[in-house]
Amino acid sequence: MANPFQHMDKVIEHIYANLAAEQSHQLSIDVISNIAGFSKYHFHRVFQAYTGVTLHKYIQLLRLKKASYHLAFEPALKIIDIALDAGFESHEAFSRAFKKIYQQSPSQFRAKPQWEDWMDKYRFQQSNYQEGEYMPANPAHHNHQEVHIIDFNQLQVALLSHTGAPKKLNHSIANFIEWRKSTNYSPITTSRTFGIAYNDPNAVAEEDFKFDVCASVTEAISENPQGVTNSIIPHGRCATLIHYGSHDLMGDKIYYLYRDWLPQSGESLRSYPCFFEYKNFFPQVPESELVTIIYLPIE
């Protein structure tokens, strides 16, 4: 039996690439159902079966996600400008939609974002093929990208460790950004940015989840109120794969490295967690234009 979801990865990529207000015509049901290979009369139900939400709500959530990041991390931006960028014609319409989704007004979210509740809105079920099963791997989806083995040189970093509920990770990231703004270690221009993933948030208890946020530094940093400390990312061989697009869609490539590439490569894993290098940042660029290097430490 044909898999009804076989083209959904292309649909999701298309949606992410066309979220800008001026590209709304690319998100019409006619365009998207054609990409999926479905009649528009059936596509809505297929999409909702795949993601757990309607197409309209999925698009709205992604647009409001960008607005959320602007509100939380870019205090100089006016709310009306954020609203227009998200495709709303007025401050009032934006505020109504924002509060309906997050139970906070834009101003309340800017002052004190409730990231735990916010995260729940983005737990789409698109990894589910049937109840309790994962979508089959699609190796062809990775064929256009090569895995490279590199020698990673030891790197001195400033590190903020997050332990506990994944829903609260953005609170830690906000603290790290606050520290970074107080230094000369600006992302991209003067400093590299990394995330170290000690475990899979979907596979461990909330209290056992651990994730480090890091910035490369040229000298030891001083004690600070945010709790950022000195550390290193050690030297060693790594298999690397570049992910283009939203961080939410990165899991497929991570599992490709473990599930498909590693057994075929003859390599063995090194005793250091998988880590990521973020080459640019949302919402400064659209999620579809994010570039992330995945590092899999090997012997």
C-alpha positions as CSV (number, residue, x, y, z in Angstrom):
1,M,0.0,0.0,0.0
2,A,1.3,3.4,-0.9
3,N,2.4,5.7,1.9
4,P,0.1,8.7,2.0
5,F,2.7,10.8,3.7
6,Q,5.6,10.1,1.3
7,H,5.7,13.7,0.0
8,M,5.0,15.5,3.3
9,D,8.7,16.3,3.9
10,K,8.6,18.4,0.7
11,V,5.3,20.0,1.8
12,I,6.8,21.0,5.2
13,E,10.0,22.4,3.6
14,H,7.8,24.4,1.2
15,I,5.8,25.9,4.0
16,Y,8.9,26.9,5.9
17,A,10.4,28.5,2.8
18,N,7.3,30.6,2.1
19,L,6.2,32.0,5.4
20,A,6.9,35.6,4.5
21,A,3.7,37.7,4.1
22,E,4.5,38.6,0.5
23,Q,4.7,34.9,-0.4
24,S,1.3,33.9,1.0
25,H,0.1,32.9,-2.4
26,Q,2.6,30.0,-2.3
27,L,0.7,28.6,0.7
28,S,-2.6,28.2,-1.0
29,I,-4.3,24.9,-0.8
30,D,-3.9,24.4,-4.6
31,V,-0.2,24.9,-4.5
32,I,0.5,22.8,-1.4
33,S,-1.9,19.9,-2.3
34,N,-0.2,19.7,-5.7
35,I,3.2,19.3,-4.0
36,A,1.8,16.6,-1.8
37,G,0.3,14.8,-4.8
38,F,-3.2,14.9,-3.4
39,S,-6.5,16.3,-4.5
40,K,-7.2,19.5,-2.5
41,Y,-10.5,17.9,-1.4
42,H,-8.5,15.3,0.6
43,F,-5.3,17.1,1.5
44,H,-6.6,18.9,4.6
45,R,-7.4,15.6,6.3
46,V,-4.1,14.0,5.2
47,F,-2.1,17.0,6.5
48,Q,-3.9,17.0,9.9
49,A,-3.4,13.2,10.2
50,Y,0.3,13.8,9.6
51,T,0.9,16.8,11.9
52,G,-2.0,16.8,14.3
53,V,-3.2,20.3,13.4
54,T,-4.9,21.9,10.4
55,L,-2.8,23.5,7.6
56,H,-4.1,27.0,8.6
57,K,-3.1,26.5,12.3
58,Y,0.3,25.0,11.3
59,I,1.1,28.1,9.2
60,Q,-0.1,30.5,11.8
61,L,1.9,28.8,14.5
62,L,5.1,29.0,12.5
63,R,4.5,32.7,11.8
64,L,3.7,33.4,15.5
65,K,6.9,31.5,16.4
66,K,9.0,34.1,14.6
67,A,7.0,36.8,16.3
68,S,7.6,35.2,19.7
69,Y,11.3,35.2,19.2
70,H,11.3,38.8,18.1
71,L,9.3,39.7,21.2
72,A,11.5,37.8,23.6
73,F,14.9,38.5,22.2
74,E,14.7,41.8,20.3
75,P,13.2,44.4,22.7
76,A,13.9,47.3,20.4
77,L,11.4,46.1,17.7
78,K,8.0,47.6,17.9
79,I,5.0,45.2,18.3
80,I,3.3,46.7,15.2
81,D,6.3,45.9,13.1
82,I,6.4,42.4,14.4
83,A,2.7,42.0,13.7
84,L,3.1,43.2,10.1
85,D,6.1,40.9,9.6
86,A,4.0,38.0,10.8
87,G,1.4,38.7,8.1
88,F,-1.2,40.6,10.3
89,E,-2.7,43.8,9.1
90,S,-3.1,45.4,12.5
91,H,-1.8,45.4,16.1
92,E,-5.3,44.3,17.3
93,A,-5.6,41.3,15.0
94,F,-2.0,40.2,15.9
95,S,-2.7,40.5,19.6
96,R,-6.0,38.5,19.4
97,A,-4.3,35.7,17.5
98,F,-1.3,35.7,19.8
99,K,-3.3,35.6,23.0
100,K,-5.6,32.9,21.6
101,I,-2.6,30.6,21.0
102,Y,-0.4,31.4,23.9
103,Q,-2.8,32.8,26.6
104,Q,-0.5,35.8,26.9
105,S,-0.7,39.1,25.1
106,P,2.4,40.1,23.0
107,S,3.3,42.7,25.7
108,Q,2.9,40.1,28.5
109,F,5.0,37.6,26.6
110,R,7.7,40.2,25.9
111,A,7.9,41.0,29.6
112,K,7.8,37.4,30.9
113,P,7.5,34.6,28.3
114,Q,5.9,31.4,29.5
115,W,8.2,29.2,27.4
116,E,6.9,25.9,29.0
117,D,3.4,26.5,27.6
118,W,4.8,27.9,24.4
119,M,6.8,24.7,23.7
120,D,3.7,22.6,24.0
121,K,2.2,24.3,20.9
122,Y,5.0,23.1,18.7
123,R,4.9,19.4,19.6
124,F,3.6,18.3,16.2
125,Q,3.1,14.6,15.7
126,Q,4.8,14.5,12.3
127,S,7.2,11.8,13.3
128,N,4.2,9.5,13.7
129,Y,3.2,7.3,10.8
130,Q,0.7,5.2,12.7
131,E,0.0,5.1,16.4
132,G,3.2,4.2,18.2
133,E,5.3,3.9,15.0
134,Y,7.9,6.2,13.4
135,M,7.9,7.2,9.8
136,P,10.2,4.9,7.8
137,A,13.6,6.3,7.0
138,N,14.1,7.8,3.6
139,P,17.8,7.6,2.7
140,A,17.2,9.3,-0.6
141,H,16.3,12.4,1.4
142,H,20.0,12.6,2.4
143,N,21.6,11.6,-0.8
144,H,22.3,15.2,-1.8
145,Q,24.4,15.7,1.3
146,E,27.7,14.0,2.1
147,V,29.0,13.1,5.5
148,H,32.5,14.4,6.0
149,I,35.0,13.2,8.7
150,I,37.0,16.0,10.2
151,D,39.6,16.6,12.9
152,F,37.9,19.0,15.4
153,N,40.5,21.1,17.1
154,Q,40.1,21.7,20.9
155,L,38.1,24.9,21.4
156,Q,37.9,27.1,24.4
157,V,34.3,28.0,25.2
158,A,32.1,29.8,27.6
159,L,29.3,27.4,28.6
160,L,25.9,27.6,30.2
161,S,24.5,24.2,31.2
162,H,20.8,23.6,31.2
163,T,19.6,20.6,33.2
164,G,15.9,19.8,33.6
165,A,12.7,20.2,31.5
166,P,13.4,20.8,27.8
167,K,10.4,23.2,27.9
168,K,12.6,25.6,30.0
169,L,15.6,25.6,27.7
170,N,14.7,29.0,26.2
171,H,15.0,30.5,29.7
172,S,18.6,29.3,29.8
173,I,19.2,30.5,26.3
174,A,17.8,34.0,27.3
175,N,20.3,34.0,30.2
176,F,23.1,33.1,27.8
177,I,22.1,35.8,25.4
178,E,22.1,38.3,28.3
179,W,25.6,37.3,29.2
180,R,26.8,37.4,25.6
181,K,25.4,41.0,25.1
182,S,27.6,42.1,28.1
183,T,30.7,40.8,26.3
184,N,32.6,41.3,23.1
185,Y,31.7,37.7,22.0
186,S,29.1,38.6,19.4
187,P,27.6,35.6,17.5
188,I,28.9,35.1,14.0
189,T,31.2,38.2,13.9
190,T,33.5,37.4,16.8
191,S,32.4,34.1,18.2
192,R,31.2,30.6,17.2
193,T,28.0,29.2,18.8
194,F,27.5,25.6,19.8
195,G,24.9,23.3,21.5
196,I,25.9,20.1,23.2
197,A,23.2,17.5,23.4
198,Y,23.8,15.0,26.2
199,N,20.6,13.1,25.5
200,D,17.4,13.0,23.5
201,P,14.6,15.0,25.2
202,N,12.1,12.5,23.9
203,A,14.0,9.5,25.5
204,V,14.8,10.7,29.0
205,A,12.9,11.9,32.0
206,E,12.6,15.7,32.1
207,E,14.9,15.9,35.2
208,D,17.6,14.0,33.3
209,F,17.7,16.2,30.2
210,K,20.9,18.1,29.7
211,F,22.0,20.6,27.0
212,D,24.9,23.0,27.0
213,V,24.9,26.3,25.2
214,C,28.4,27.5,24.3
215,A,30.3,30.4,22.6
216,S,33.9,30.2,21.5
217,V,36.2,32.6,23.5
218,T,39.8,33.7,23.3
219,E,40.5,33.9,27.0
220,A,39.0,32.7,30.3
221,I,35.8,34.6,31.2
222,S,35.1,36.1,34.6
223,E,32.5,35.1,37.1
224,N,29.1,36.4,36.1
225,P,25.5,36.5,37.4
226,Q,24.2,34.3,34.6
227,G,26.3,31.4,35.6
228,V,28.2,31.0,32.4
229,T,31.5,29.1,33.0
230,N,34.8,28.2,31.3
231,S,35.0,24.9,29.5
232,I,36.3,23.3,26.3
233,I,35.0,21.2,23.4
234,P,37.8,18.6,23.1
235,H,39.9,17.7,20.2
236,G,38.8,14.6,18.2
237,R,37.5,13.2,15.0
238,C,33.9,13.9,14.1
239,A,31.5,12.9,11.3
240,T,29.8,16.1,10.1
241,L,26.5,16.6,8.3
242,I,25.1,20.0,7.4
243,H,21.4,20.7,8.1
244,Y,19.6,23.4,6.2
245,G,16.4,24.7,7.7
246,S,14.5,24.7,11.0
247,H,16.1,23.1,14.0
248,D,12.8,21.4,14.6
249,L,13.4,19.3,11.5
250,M,17.0,18.3,12.4
251,G,16.2,15.1,14.1
252,D,15.9,13.1,10.9
253,K,19.5,13.9,10.0
254,I,20.8,13.1,13.5
255,Y,19.1,9.7,13.4
256,Y,20.4,9.2,9.9
257,L,23.9,9.5,11.2
258,Y,23.3,7.0,14.0
259,R,21.0,4.6,12.2
260,D,22.3,4.5,8.6
261,W,25.7,6.1,8.2
262,L,27.5,4.8,11.3
263,P,26.8,1.1,10.8
264,Q,27.9,1.4,7.1
265,S,31.0,3.5,7.8
266,G,32.9,1.0,10.0
267,E,33.6,3.9,12.5
268,S,32.9,3.7,16.2
269,L,31.5,6.4,18.6
270,R,33.8,8.4,20.9
271,S,32.8,9.1,24.5
272,Y,31.6,12.6,23.9
273,P,28.1,13.7,23.1
274,C,26.7,14.8,19.7
275,F,27.0,18.6,19.3
276,F,25.9,21.3,16.9
277,E,27.3,24.5,15.5
278,Y,24.8,27.2,14.6
279,K,26.1,29.3,11.7
280,N,23.2,31.8,11.8
281,F,20.1,32.5,13.9
282,F,16.4,32.7,13.8
283,P,14.6,35.2,13.6
284,Q,17.5,37.2,12.0
285,V,17.0,34.8,9.0
286,P,14.0,32.7,8.2
287,E,13.9,29.2,9.6
288,S,14.2,27.8,6.1
289,E,17.6,29.5,5.8
290,L,19.2,28.3,9.0
291,V,22.5,26.4,8.6
292,T,23.6,24.0,11.4
293,I,26.6,21.7,11.4
294,I,25.9,18.4,13.2
295,Y,29.0,16.8,14.8
296,L,29.0,13.1,15.7
297,P,32.2,12.4,17.7
298,I,34.0,9.2,16.5
299,E,37.2,7.4,17.5
